[in-house]
Amino acid sequence: MQSDANTIGASVMFIGLLLGFFLCFYGYVAKRLLVSIRSVFAGSLVFLALALLVFQQQSLLTSLASNTVPSELWNVMFTDLDYQGVLINLLSFCIGGLLLFYLSRRKSFAAHLIVASFTGLSMGLVIFLLIRRFLPLQASFIMFLVLQVIILAYCLIRFDSYIALESAIAGSLLVSYLLSLFWYLDFWLFFSLWAILAFLGILNQLHRLGRPKPEKEQQNG
């Protein structure tokens, strides 16, 4: 991480730290904005995964079984296809993001359920890709199924708490990464700093979410 330290200016570092600390400890304040951004990511990722599963199932399974999953997936999505296949993937990505963004702005129960489900599914897919770097495909898939059920259930039952949890983890990761670049920290120090900040951020946000809302806020929202 030392080689990247000189490429980050003081202003970028300062803004990044402010953003990271805000997300880590006060992300719940910007819940509506975070849900909208998160919905775009969730819709794009899940729709793209569905497109690959429907139209390129064999190539998808082959890439997941390889030792270089990210590069192989990139080849499956864009490099090894004609323009029609690339167009399907790009349209799936864009339509999914736009659709989930629209639903995230709706206040109906059905829209909330869809957004929560896609958010949980997208996080499960990200975790699967991370696990696949360290475990064989079959073991990764089994662990993915177990974690996916837990994440999806938590999203559906306590969506606000889940968004706060994600915000704390992302914010603490950003702060730890920037401080590691600045102080040239080893990986174990980076990981320890991230774990401590994430733990404190999650505790703070869940504690504040558990507080009863003031009467005026309850009447307005």
C-alpha positions in Angstrom: 0.0 0.0 0.0 3.0 2.3 0.3 3.3 2.9 -3.4 -0.1 4.6 -3.5 0.5 7.0 -0.7 2.1 9.7 -2.8 -0.7 9.7 -5.3 -3.3 10.9 -2.8 -3.3 14.7 -2.1 -4.0 16.3 1.3 -7.4 17.6 0.2 -8.5 14.1 -1.1 -7.2 12.5 2.2 -9.1 15.1 4.3 -12.4 14.7 2.4 -12.0 10.9 2.4 -11.5 10.8 6.2 -14.4 13.1 6.8 -16.6 10.9 4.6 -15.3 7.7 6.2 -15.9 8.9 9.7 -19.4 10.2 8.8 -20.4 6.9 7.2 -18.8 4.9 10.1 -20.6 6.7 13.0 -23.5 8.7 11.5 -24.5 7.0 8.3 -28.0 6.4 9.6 -28.5 10.2 9.3 -28.3 9.9 5.5 -30.3 6.7 5.3 -32.5 7.8 2.4 -29.5 8.8 0.3 -27.6 5.6 1.2 -30.5 3.4 0.3 -30.9 5.1 -3.1 -27.2 4.6 -3.9 -27.1 1.1 -2.5 -30.2 0.2 -4.6 -28.5 1.2 -7.8 -25.6 -1.0 -7.0 -27.9 -3.9 -5.9 -30.1 -3.7 -8.9 -27.2 -3.5 -11.4 -25.3 -6.4 -9.9 -28.3 -8.8 -9.5 -29.7 -8.1 -12.9 -26.3 -8.6 -14.5 -25.9 -11.9 -12.6 -29.3 -13.0 -13.8 -28.4 -12.1 -17.4 -25.2 -14.2 -17.2 -27.1 -17.1 -15.6 -29.8 -17.1 -18.3 -27.7 -16.4 -21.4 -24.2 -17.6 -20.5 -24.7 -20.2 -17.9 -21.9 -22.6 -19.1 -19.4 -19.8 -19.5 -20.3 -18.4 -16.1 -19.7 -21.8 -14.4 -16.4 -22.2 -16.1 -15.2 -18.8 -15.1 -16.2 -19.4 -11.5 -14.3 -22.7 -11.4 -11.1 -21.0 -12.7 -8.3 -19.7 -10.5 -8.6 -16.2 -11.8 -12.3 -15.5 -11.3 -12.3 -11.7 -11.7 -10.5 -11.6 -15.1 -12.5 -14.7 -16.3 -15.8 -13.0 -15.4 -14.7 -9.9 -17.2 -14.0 -11.9 -20.3 -17.4 -13.7 -20.1 -19.2 -10.4 -19.7 -17.4 -8.3 -22.4 -14.4 -9.7 -24.1 -15.5 -13.1 -25.4 -18.9 -11.9 -26.7 -20.2 -10.3 -29.9 -21.8 -6.9 -29.7 -25.3 -8.4 -29.0 -24.1 -10.3 -25.9 -22.3 -7.2 -24.6 -25.4 -5.1 -25.2 -27.5 -7.6 -23.2 -25.1 -7.4 -20.3 -24.9 -3.6 -20.4 -28.7 -3.2 -20.6 -29.3 -5.6 -17.8 -26.8 -3.6 -15.6 -28.4 -0.3 -16.4 -32.0 -1.3 -16.3 -31.5 -3.1 -12.9 -29.9 0.0 -11.4 -32.5 2.4 -12.7 -35.4 0.1 -11.7 -34.1 -0.4 -8.1 -33.4 3.4 -7.8 -37.0 4.1 -8.8 -38.3 1.6 -6.3 -36.1 2.9 -3.5 -37.9 6.3 -3.9 -41.3 4.7 -3.5 -42.9 4.3 -0.1 -45.1 1.2 -0.7 -44.5 -2.0 1.2 -43.9 -4.0 -2.0 -41.2 -1.6 -3.2 -39.5 -1.7 0.2 -39.6 -5.6 0.1 -38.0 -5.7 -3.3 -35.3 -3.2 -2.4 -34.5 -5.1 0.8 -34.4 -8.4 -1.1 -32.1 -7.1 -3.9 -29.8 -5.4 -1.3 -29.4 -8.7 0.5 -28.9 -10.7 -2.7 -26.2 -8.3 -4.0 -24.2 -8.5 -0.8 -24.4 -12.3 -0.9 -23.0 -12.2 -4.5 -20.1 -9.9 -3.4 -19.3 -12.2 -0.4 -19.4 -15.2 -2.7 -16.8 -13.6 -5.0 -14.6 -12.8 -2.0 -14.9 -16.3 -0.6 -14.1 -17.8 -3.9 -10.6 -16.3 -3.8 -9.7 -18.5 -0.8 -11.9 -21.6 -1.1 -12.9 -24.1 -3.8 -16.1 -23.5 -5.8 -18.2 -26.1 -4.0 -17.2 -25.0 -0.5 -17.7 -21.3 -1.5 -21.1 -22.1 -2.8 -22.2 -23.8 0.4 -20.9 -21.0 2.6 -22.6 -18.5 0.2 -25.9 -20.2 0.6 -25.7 -20.2 4.4 -24.6 -16.5 4.6 -27.1 -15.5 2.0 -30.0 -16.8 4.0 -28.8 -14.9 7.1 -28.2 -11.7 5.2 -31.5 -11.8 3.4 -33.4 -12.5 6.5 -31.7 -9.6 8.3 -32.4 -7.3 5.4 -36.1 -8.2 5.3 -36.6 -8.0 9.1 -34.4 -5.0 10.0 -33.5 -3.1 6.8 -32.6 0.2 8.5 -30.2 -1.6 10.9 -28.7 -3.5 7.9 -28.0 -0.2 6.0 -26.4 1.3 9.2 -24.3 -1.9 9.5 -23.1 -1.6 5.9 -22.4 2.1 6.3 -20.3 1.5 9.4 -18.3 -1.2 7.7 -17.7 0.8 4.5 -16.8 4.0 6.4 -14.4 2.2 8.7 -12.8 0.5 5.7 -12.2 3.9 4.0 -10.7 5.5 7.1 -8.4 2.5 7.8 -7.3 2.4 4.2 -6.5 6.1 4.1 -4.7 6.1 7.4 -2.7 3.0 6.3 -1.5 4.9 3.2 -0.5 7.9 5.3 1.3 6.0 8.0 2.5 3.1 5.9 0.8 0.6 8.2 1.2 -3.2 7.9 -1.8 -5.3 6.9 -2.4 -6.5 10.4 -2.5 -2.9 11.8 -4.8 -1.9 8.9 -7.1 -4.9 9.7 -7.1 -4.2 13.5 -7.9 -0.5 12.9 -10.7 -1.4 10.6 -12.2 -4.0 13.0 -12.1 -1.6 15.9 -13.7 1.3 14.0 -16.3 -1.0 12.4 -17.3 -2.4 15.8 -17.6 1.1 17.4 -19.4 2.4 14.4 -21.9 -0.4 14.4 -22.6 -0.1 18.1 -23.1 3.7 17.8 -25.4 3.5 14.8 -27.5 0.6 16.1 -27.8 2.4 19.5 -29.0 5.6 17.9 -31.4 3.8 15.6 -32.9 2.1 18.7 -33.7 5.4 20.4 -37.4 6.4 20.2 -38.1 9.2 17.7 -39.3 12.6 19.0 -43.0 13.2 18.7 -42.6 15.8 15.9 -40.5 13.5 13.8 -43.0 10.6 14.3 -45.9 12.9 13.2 -44.0 14.1 10.1 -42.6 10.8 9.0 
